């Protein structure tokens, strides 16, 4: 780990790490490809795929192991939970309303603060767990690229595979033992230069989001050793809600 990384400076993350790391280290074996592509300094958006409710915990630990303190877009309702809400606020997590909408301009202010402080933020571009029956990335939403384009910071696509063995999609049960292997592949930072200077309208945001989803999908294809469907899963075309649980 590099000297002077975020993980070496005292913060509320030390408390969170003390609570989480022992269990994750016993339950998860990480196999990381291209760890050197993960920025060790400076502001950026980390954009992973999402198919298990335990993904944020596993990806947060990954970021910590790579020397960065993870900050997430989290459901605003979670911030009202005693103790947990206080820890989320103290650690710089960003509240968003149900469905991925912003709660006031807090996400905008938070993004500006992240850039000013050279910090990272984890944004799941799918917005919720993928609806794809085979767990491939589904149609993305614009939150990740909007932050990147408004703040002038890169997006780092990340794919992982294996968290479904810890907790299947929408399961209420954890399977911590025996130890599970989680494969991770980190992509080249996307600076989205071709979209900078354009109006951030629906067309621009959708085009930029498609670039990000394509990058994540290619990484996941490498991890899984198979090709994703040619057409990305779109919940609207399958009479599925964009948020909340659904029947697979």
C-alpha positions in Angstrom: 0.0 0.0 0.0 1.4 3.4 -0.9 2.7 5.7 1.8 0.3 8.6 2.4 -2.8 6.8 1.0 -6.2 7.7 2.3 -6.2 4.5 4.4 -3.2 5.6 6.4 -4.8 8.8 7.6 -7.0 8.6 10.8 -10.7 8.9 10.0 -14.0 7.3 10.7 -13.1 4.8 8.0 -10.7 3.2 10.5 -13.7 2.3 12.7 -15.6 0.9 9.8 -12.6 -1.1 8.6 -12.1 -2.5 12.1 -15.8 -3.7 12.0 -15.9 -5.0 8.4 -12.4 -6.2 7.4 -12.1 -9.2 9.7 -15.3 -10.8 8.5 -14.7 -10.0 4.8 -11.1 -11.3 5.0 -12.4 -14.6 6.4 -15.2 -14.9 3.8 -13.7 -13.4 0.6 -10.6 -14.1 -1.4 -10.0 -11.3 -4.0 -8.4 -12.1 -7.4 -7.7 -8.7 -8.9 -6.7 -8.1 -12.5 -5.1 -4.8 -13.5 -5.0 -3.3 -10.0 -2.5 -0.8 -11.2 -5.2 0.9 -13.2 -7.0 1.9 -10.0 -6.2 5.6 -9.3 -4.2 5.9 -6.1 -4.9 9.7 -5.9 -7.2 12.3 -7.3 -11.0 12.5 -7.7 -12.7 9.9 -9.9 -16.0 7.9 -10.3 -15.7 4.2 -9.8 -18.4 2.5 -11.8 -19.0 -1.3 -11.0 -21.6 -3.8 -12.2 -24.3 -4.7 -9.6 -26.1 -8.0 -9.1 -26.0 -8.7 -5.3 -27.0 -6.6 -2.3 -23.6 -7.3 -0.8 -21.8 -5.7 -3.7 -21.3 -2.3 -2.0 -19.6 -3.9 1.0 -17.3 -6.1 -1.1 -16.4 -3.2 -3.5 -15.9 -0.9 -0.5 -13.4 -3.3 0.9 -11.7 -3.6 -2.5 -11.3 0.2 -2.7 -9.8 0.2 0.9 -7.4 -2.6 0.0 -6.3 -0.5 -3.0 -5.6 2.5 -0.8 -8.8 4.6 -1.3 -11.6 5.4 1.1 -14.9 4.5 -0.6 -17.7 6.9 -0.7 -21.1 5.8 -2.1 -24.3 7.2 -3.4 -26.6 5.7 -0.7 -30.4 5.6 -0.3 -31.5 8.7 1.7 -33.7 6.6 3.9 -30.7 4.8 5.4 -29.4 8.1 6.8 -32.3 8.1 9.2 -31.2 4.9 10.9 -29.6 5.6 14.3 -25.8 5.1 14.5 -25.6 3.9 10.9 -26.9 7.2 9.6 -24.3 9.1 11.7 -21.5 6.9 10.4 -22.6 7.4 6.8 -22.7 11.1 7.2 -19.3 11.2 9.0 -17.7 9.1 6.3 -18.9 11.4 3.5 -21.5 9.0 1.9 -24.0 10.8 -0.4 -27.8 10.6 0.1 -30.0 10.0 -2.9 -33.8 9.6 -2.9 -35.6 6.4 -4.0 -35.1 5.6 -7.6 -31.8 7.5 -7.8 -33.2 11.0 -7.8 -31.2 13.6 -5.9 -32.3 14.8 -2.5 -32.0 18.6 -3.0 -28.6 19.5 -4.3 -26.6 17.5 -1.8 -25.2 15.1 -4.4 -24.0 18.1 -6.5 -22.4 19.7 -3.4 -20.9 16.4 -2.4 -19.5 15.9 -5.9 -17.9 19.3 -5.7 -16.5 18.5 -2.3 -15.0 15.2 -3.6 -13.2 16.9 -6.4 -11.9 19.7 -4.1 -10.6 17.0 -1.7 -9.3 14.7 -4.4 -11.6 11.8 -3.3 -13.4 9.1 -5.1 -17.1 8.1 -5.3 -18.7 4.8 -6.2 -21.7 5.1 -8.4 -23.6 2.0 -9.7 -24.5 3.1 -13.3 -27.3 0.5 -13.4 -29.0 2.3 -10.5 -30.2 -1.0 -8.9 -29.5 -4.7 -9.1 -29.5 -5.9 -12.7 -32.7 -7.5 -14.0 -30.8 -9.5 -16.6 -31.7 -13.2 -15.8 -28.0 -14.2 -16.4 -26.7 -11.3 -14.3 -25.1 -9.3 -17.2 -25.1 -5.5 -16.8 -28.5 -4.0 -17.8 -29.3 -0.6 -19.3 -27.5 2.1 -17.4 -28.6 5.4 -15.9 -26.9 8.8 -16.2 -25.8 9.5 -12.6 -22.2 8.3 -13.0 -21.5 10.2 -16.2 -23.3 13.3 -15.1 -21.0 13.6 -12.1 -17.9 12.8 -14.2 -18.8 15.3 -16.9 -20.0 18.1 -14.6 -16.9 17.8 -12.4 -14.4 17.0 -15.2 -13.2 13.8 -13.6 -12.6 10.3 -15.1 -14.8 7.2 -14.7 -13.0 4.0 -13.9 -15.1 0.9 -15.0 -14.9 -2.1 -12.7 -16.3 -5.6 -13.2 -16.6 -8.3 -10.5 -17.9 -11.8 -10.4 -18.5 -14.1 -7.4 -20.5 -12.0 -4.9 -23.6 -14.0 -5.9 -22.0 -17.0 -4.1 -22.0 -14.8 -0.9 -25.5 -13.5 -1.4 -27.7 -14.4 -4.4 -29.7 -11.6 -5.9 -32.4 -10.5 -3.5 -31.6 -13.3 -1.1 -31.9 -12.7 2.7 -29.2 -15.2 3.5 -25.4 -14.8 3.5 -23.1 -17.7 2.8 -19.9 -16.6 4.4 -18.2 -20.0 4.7 -16.4 -21.7 3.1 -14.4 -18.7 1.8 -15.6 -17.5 -1.6 -13.4 -16.1 -4.5 -14.4 -12.8 -6.0 -12.9 -12.0 -9.4 -12.3 -8.3 -10.1 -11.0 -6.6 -13.2 -10.3 -2.9 -13.4 -10.5 -1.0 -16.6 -8.7 1.9 -18.1 -10.1 5.3 -16.8 -12.6 6.8 -19.2 -12.3 10.5 -19.5 -15.3 10.9 -21.8 -13.5 13.6 -23.7 -15.7 13.4 -26.7 -18.7 14.4 -24.6 -17.2 17.4 -22.8 -18.4 20.8 -23.9 -21.7 19.4 -25.1 -25.0 20.2 -23.4 -25.8 17.6 -20.8 -29.1 16.7 -22.3 -30.7 13.3 -22.5 -29.0 12.4 -25.7 -25.5 13.2 -24.5 -26.0 11.5 -21.1 -27.4 8.4 -22.7 -24.5 8.2 -25.2 -21.9 8.6 -22.5 -23.6 6.1 -20.3 -23.6 3.5 -23.1 -19.8 3.9 -23.4 -19.5 3.2 -19.7 -21.8 0.2 -19.7 -20.0 -1.2 -22.7 -16.7 -1.0 -20.9 -18.0 -2.7 -17.8 -19.6 -5.4 -19.9 -16.3 -6.1 -21.7 -14.5 -6.5 -18.4 -17.2 -8.9 -17.1 -16.9 -10.9 -20.3 -13.2 -11.4 -19.6 -13.9 -12.5 -16.0 -16.7 -14.9 -17.0 -15.0 -16.2 -20.1 -18.1 -15.8 -22.2 -19.9 -13.2 -24.3 -22.7 -11.0 -23.1 -26.0 -10.8 -25.0 -25.8 -8.5 -28.0 -28.7 -6.4 -26.7 -28.5 -5.1 -23.2 -31.4 -5.9 -20.9 -33.9 -3.1 -20.6 -36.4 -3.5 -17.7 -39.0 -1.4 -19.6 -39.1 -3.9 -22.4 -39.9 -6.7 -20.0 -42.6 -5.0 -17.9 -40.2 -4.6 -14.9 -39.9 -1.8 -12.4 -36.7 0.2 -12.5 -36.3 0.0 -8.7 -37.2 -2.3 -5.9 -37.3 -6.1 -5.8 -38.8 -8.1 -8.6 -39.5 -11.7 -9.4 -36.7 -13.2 -11.5 
